[in-house]
Structure formats: structure tokens, C-alpha cells
């Protein structure tokens, strides 16, 4: 029986082997685990320096201590950056230089397996960061509600959206200099998507633009979970990031098929 889809290439039912790609990535990185762990410390330093250092001058944001306000924003940023690192720079090297995917597609695996497997590895890295960062937040007393445990699947959803779209964009990149655009997009989101201060300080037209960015949706979602102030807009956050992730994986699958199965 065949599953025919406009989004994913046709393949036999029950023959998905994306986990093989994930297993390969795990085996490759088990000897380079320090590369993954090192990415965890940057947001922790931001949390200690800004959340507690600058936070002593800022005070509370509404009824929330400043460190507890900043922490979920940094967690969302960490999930995004970790996923983007895997799905852009590392994927580009595998695609253009190591020719990893050419070798994989010489096996029974297909482009959809590669896309789903690589996104799954990005989510695995994001899961490591999410659990570690949430543990630090718990130690520092920055999780204000039992619903904070939902920040882990929330961070994975942010990673899914970032990894899938980053991977899709990478399939159009031709040289390393093209990755300058990644910083051009991610740095403003990090600074202005409600990570460090409420977006209510913006004029209405700019606030609307910020609310449509994926990182703001992620920050809003995780902050709702960790503070226990869960608004109906969280449903929109989840739907927004889910659709972004699904579309990104679908585009990546089709692009890899065109690039590697010529």
C-alpha cells in the first residue's frame, strides 16, 4: 500500500527509517559530546549576569521577579539556537562537503527519512539543553508553577520549528557566507522578542510585527508555563510553531529530493 502526498515523496506504508539517520548522528557525536554540552553554558551565563545582576536594578516585571521573567526567554532562545546550529551549519557541511546524504540515499532510505532524521537529532540536542536549563531554573527558584514541566515539550516544539525552517533554508545556500543571514535574523529576535522586557513598550505597529515572529511565540509559551499564567494565546503559540515545523520538514524533504536524486 502506498501513501501518496504532495508534501512528502511516495513511499511504502510502514517503511519509514528516519530513526537510522538519528542513530547515525548519535554515534557520531558520542565522541564529541563536549561540543553539545558547551552550548548549554552561554544562556546560563546570560541568566546569571542579566537575570540576577541587572535584575537587582530592574526589580519585578509585574508580579514576576526579573530573573524568573528572563529565564524562560533564554530557554526559548537556547532551544532555537541549538536547533539552528544543527540544521544550518552542520547540515550544510554534510550536504556540500562530506556528501553524507549522497551515501545515505544509496541505501533504502529516502529524502523524507533524511529530513525527519536530521530534525529529530536537532530536537534531541534541544531536549538536552531544555532539561539542563530547566534544572538550573529549578535550583534557582525560577519555576513559579508546577506547569513549568511543560516547558520541556514546549522547548522541543520551538526546536522543531527552528530546525525544520533552518534546514529548508540551508538547502538553498551555496556558500558559507550565506549563513551571515542567520545572524541577521536571529540576533534581532533574541534582543527584541520579549526575552528581556515586555513588548508593550513598542508602538502598536512594531508590537504586531514582533508578535508574528517564531521566537516571540516560543518565549510567550514558555513564560506562560513557568509562571503558571497560561492564557488562551498559548494555543495559538502551539499551533503556530507546529505548522511552521511541519511545513519546514515537508519543504526540506522535497528540496533534498531535488538536490540529491537528480
C-alpha atoms as one frame of an Amber mdcrd trajectory, in Angstrom:
protein
   0.000   0.000   0.000   1.321   3.442  -0.871   0.892   6.756   0.872   0.768
   9.489  -1.735   1.279  13.046  -0.579   2.059  16.341  -2.195   4.291  17.180
   0.723   6.359  14.013   1.114   7.630  11.666  -1.587   5.634   8.489  -2.109
   6.938   5.541  -0.080   5.599   2.193   1.154   3.496   2.226   4.291   5.470
   1.261   7.399   8.845   1.670   5.709   9.931   4.888   7.425  13.543   4.528
   8.523  14.275   8.044   9.787  15.470   6.588  13.096  18.501   5.182  11.255
  19.629   8.720  10.437  19.141   9.699  14.082  21.147   6.681  15.245  23.993
   7.675  12.933  24.115  11.202  14.361  24.119   9.884  17.927  27.038   7.567
  17.137  28.992  10.391  15.501  28.536  12.787  18.421  29.110  10.340  21.251
  32.846  11.027  20.965  32.279  14.779  20.584  29.780  15.271  23.397  31.682
  18.337  24.682  30.564  20.261  21.585  26.948  19.761  22.599  27.418  20.373
  26.320  29.389  23.596  25.756  26.370  25.234  24.117  24.441  24.893  27.371
  26.588  27.346  29.339  26.041  30.550  27.326  22.371  31.018  28.315  23.229
  30.165  31.928  25.803  32.973  31.952  23.192  35.350  30.488  20.762  34.268
  33.190  23.235  34.881  35.996  24.609  38.131  34.570  21.405  39.766  33.370
  18.698  37.965  35.314  20.352  38.408  38.697  22.968  41.117  38.067  20.887
  43.596  36.108  17.768  42.235  37.748  18.740  43.781  41.089  18.362  47.194
  39.441  15.226  46.391  37.466  13.131  44.769  40.180   9.964  42.887  39.271
   8.146  42.836  35.943   4.557  42.991  37.053   4.324  40.380  39.776   7.225
  38.313  38.403  10.823  38.638  39.660  13.049  39.797  36.813  15.204  36.648
  36.809  12.066  34.479  36.567  10.866  36.714  33.721  14.119  36.412  31.741
  14.765  32.695  32.320  12.031  31.228  30.034  13.037  33.681  27.298  16.610
  32.415  27.480  15.362  28.838  27.472  13.396  29.506  24.278  16.436  31.160
  22.692  18.617  28.210  23.646  16.191  25.767  22.035  16.130  27.859  18.858
  19.891  28.353  18.608  20.727  24.719  19.366  18.360  23.501  16.674  19.586
  26.076  14.164  23.231  25.130  14.708  22.495  21.525  13.757  20.129  22.296
  10.908  22.180  25.021   9.205  25.983  24.919   9.608  26.259  21.203  10.342
  23.706  20.232   7.718  25.452  22.371   5.094  28.747  20.589   5.756  27.107
  17.169   5.436  25.293  18.232   2.279  28.022  20.098   0.377  31.349  18.743
   1.643  31.068  15.426   3.480  28.438  14.204   0.976  26.846  12.324   3.860
  23.382  12.360   2.359  24.573  11.046  -1.006  25.839   7.982   0.831  22.640
   7.656   2.875  20.451   7.811  -0.229  22.453   4.959  -1.748  20.723   2.814
   0.901  16.965   2.083   1.124  16.496   5.419   2.947  14.886   8.340   1.132
  14.876  12.161   1.364  11.978  12.126   3.832  13.978   9.831   6.123  16.920
  12.227   5.975  14.759  15.277   6.697  12.894  13.686   9.614  16.049  12.060
  10.987  18.078  15.256  10.948  15.262  17.242  12.547  14.963  14.516  15.190
  18.652  14.860  16.000  18.247  18.633  16.330  15.365  18.004  18.731  17.498
  15.567  20.718  20.106  18.271  21.172  17.356  20.715  22.108  15.997  18.235
  24.655  19.397  18.065  26.362  19.517  21.865  26.615  15.888  22.131  27.762
  16.233  19.602  30.573  19.546  21.063  31.743  18.307  24.658  31.690  15.036
  23.819  33.424  17.039  22.031  36.138  19.099  25.213  36.666  15.885  27.237
  36.860  14.529  24.849  39.489  17.713  25.153  41.563  17.500  28.949  41.420
  13.793  29.018  42.270  12.759  30.459  38.921   9.996  27.968  38.115   6.948
  29.514  39.758   4.360  26.869  38.902   4.111  23.062  38.541   3.111  23.707
  34.916   6.778  24.570  34.363   7.366  20.919  33.442   5.520  21.716  30.195
   8.461  23.926  29.250  10.329  20.806  28.107   7.870  19.774  25.365   7.434
  23.492  24.659  11.182  23.855  24.041  11.072  20.824  21.743   8.316  22.489
  19.739  10.460  25.612  19.375  13.357  23.405  18.267  11.132  21.673  15.720
  10.090  24.965  14.157  13.635  26.366  14.106  15.299  23.166  12.862  12.838
  22.464  10.063  12.824  26.010   8.691  16.598  26.358   9.119  17.117  23.087
   7.284  14.813  24.136   4.465  16.675  27.448   4.093  20.035  25.661   4.097
  19.096  23.675   1.000  19.150  26.966  -0.947  22.501  28.152   0.411  25.547
  27.867  -1.826  28.449  29.164   0.283  29.392  29.734   3.920  28.927  33.498
   3.607  25.207  32.923   3.089  24.967  31.996   6.756  25.503  35.638   7.725
  21.770  35.947   7.146  21.147  33.545  10.031  22.703  36.003  12.492  20.904
  38.916  10.820  17.583  37.231  11.610  18.271  35.559  14.955  20.063  38.415
  16.746  17.158  40.913  16.483  14.739  38.188  17.559  16.894  37.415  20.582
  17.051  41.071  21.626  13.550  42.264  20.808  11.168  39.271  21.110  10.301
  39.815  24.743  13.291  37.955  26.125  14.460  40.804  28.369  11.496  43.189
  28.550   7.774  43.264  27.685   6.967  44.142  24.087   4.271  46.503  25.368
   6.990  49.193  25.280   6.858  49.138  21.454   4.482  51.190  19.305   1.485
  49.174  18.138   2.739  48.573  14.574   6.080  47.209  15.779   4.493  45.116
  18.513   2.292  43.377  15.932   5.349  42.517  13.828   7.190  41.120  16.852
   4.188  39.019  17.839   4.392  37.275  14.467   7.994  36.116  14.969   8.545
  32.478  15.978  10.827  33.286  18.900   8.266  35.596  20.496   5.647  32.835
  20.258   8.106  30.477  21.918   9.065  32.939  24.647   5.412  33.681  25.385
   4.599  29.980  25.584   7.462  29.006  27.908   6.917  32.038  30.149   3.265
  31.057  30.498   4.266  27.553  31.559   6.985  28.521  34.053   4.984  31.312
  35.699   1.650  29.498  35.679  -0.092  32.398  33.913  -1.450  30.367  30.996
  -3.501  32.494  28.628  -5.668  31.335  25.685  -2.999  32.745  23.347  -0.804
  29.753  24.262  -2.998  27.659  21.949  -2.004  29.985  19.104   1.673  29.656
  20.108   1.470  25.867  19.879  -0.429  25.894  16.572   1.925  28.485  15.038
   5.095  26.545  15.901   3.567  23.179  14.939   2.534  24.363  11.483   5.921
  26.008  10.996   7.661  22.750  11.879   5.521  20.533   9.639   5.836  22.834
   6.635   9.595  23.142   7.148  10.110  19.364   7.205   7.959  18.966   4.096
   9.903  21.619   2.167  13.223  20.147   3.286  12.169  16.686   2.131  11.262
  17.913  -1.335  14.375  20.079  -1.646  16.706  17.235  -0.644  14.982  15.018
  -3.175  15.630  17.554  -5.936  19.243  18.145  -4.911  20.305  14.553  -4.315
  18.147  12.493  -6.661  18.922  14.320  -9.894
